[in-house]
Amino acid sequence: MLNLFIRNESQREWLEKLHQKEAAFKERADRIDKLGIFPVDNIQELTELGYTRSTLPASYGGYGLGVYDMILLQETLASFDASTALSLGWHLSVVGELFEKQLWTQDKLEFIAQEVQKGALLNRAASEAQTGSPTRGGRPGTTAVKKGDSWVISGRKIFTTLSPVLTYFIVSAWIEEEQTIGQFLLHRDLEGLRIEETWDTMSLRGTGSHDLVLDHVTVGADQLVELGPKRVPASPGGQLNAWLLHIPACYLGIAQAARDYALNFANEYTPNSISGPISQLPNVQHLLGEIDLELMKARHFLYSVAEAYDDEARRAHLSTELGAAKLVVTNSAISIVDKAMRVVGIRSLQNDNPLQRYYRDVRAGLHNPPMDDATLNKIALSAIEQAKR
């Protein structure tokens, strides 16, 4: 089904590289989930493969993959292991956005490009317990105070995905004297910076989304890499950030894995009450038909939006489509996994059955940005304004 969306030889080559990891990643996925451990081996192998440089522009020493390329690969990776895909997706999306929008000075971009070429991983640390998702617009409780030529940063961040192996954290902090939010680039070895292993959830147990604690972390003035409210990721009124489409791509990959399992089960399971496999039964065929129809709708929507974004001439016409794609895909993915479990029946609830993991993992999509209510509100306001004009 995914072959329809492969557009060039580069994509095909990357998919072949990822498929070389399929067996090992799938084998590790159950242990990662059961023990709630971070997929260190998976991340290391993908780094050695050059995958962590895939969204870095070629002019900066990367492979220059676009949004469409990224979601194609991320969907595939998520069908092997969702925790690995979502974790690394944040690094890929941050790198892609930084260089596409030239968010930092040229010196800083060249510096981080060299670090990524060496294998460095980075992610934003923005969520806090008191503010919830940063896309809601809450002011961070983390503070940055200027002392001479240095900044002193204190606070606690939650949901810091990829934290066990991150080299750099891009930390949001409130600057009182400026009355605005600054983004600081912090290396993991700084004094006063530590990770508290708090991530213990039923979904995506291997993402290492622990707490980042900052206890009077002191950095030079040049580590303030962004200043002001101009950048609020995925906010209803903020800039378009199509790199966040790595999120629905991950949940689409989970749905594909659930579909494949249910289809294989239906073709192989032959109870003695019938002659032949259950795939010949009309009710099972109905469920399988609904599953594939949902996959078609979700995938065509997601990939068409990504394709439009990668085309600069069409990008200007996008407004609510990015959030809508995330909403449609994640909700479709939940429905697909549910139907797959109906095909398989009670066996899908057994702890050694991957469907119960897919069921738990896919629910997490509802809590990744942008949230469904914010997306629907933005779509409604857009429609109202267009009608007025």
CORNOR-V884068 format. One record per run of one state. SS is the DSSP state (H for helix, E for strand, - for the rest). FROM is the first residue (numbers start at 0). TO is the last residue. If there is no record, write none. Layout:
SS/FROM/TO + SS/FROM/TO
This chain:
-/0/0 + H/1/4 + -/5/7 + H/8/18 + -/19/20 + H/21/34 + -/35/38 + H/39/48 + -/49/49 + H/50/52 + -/53/56 + H/57/59 + -/60/65 + H/66/79 + -/80/80 + H/81/99 + -/100/104 + H/105/116 + -/117/120 + E/121/124 + -/125/126 + E/127/127 + -/128/130 + E/131/131 + -/132/132 + H/133/135 + -/136/141 + E/142/146 + -/147/148 + E/149/159 + -/160/166 + E/167/174 + -/175/178 + E/179/186 + -/187/191 + E/192/195 + -/196/208 + E/209/219 + H/220/222 + E/223/226 + -/227/240 + H/241/267 + -/268/276 + H/277/279 + -/280/280 + H/281/309 + -/310/310 + H/311/314 + -/315/319 + H/320/348 + -/349/352 + H/353/366 + -/367/370 + H/371/387 + -/388/388
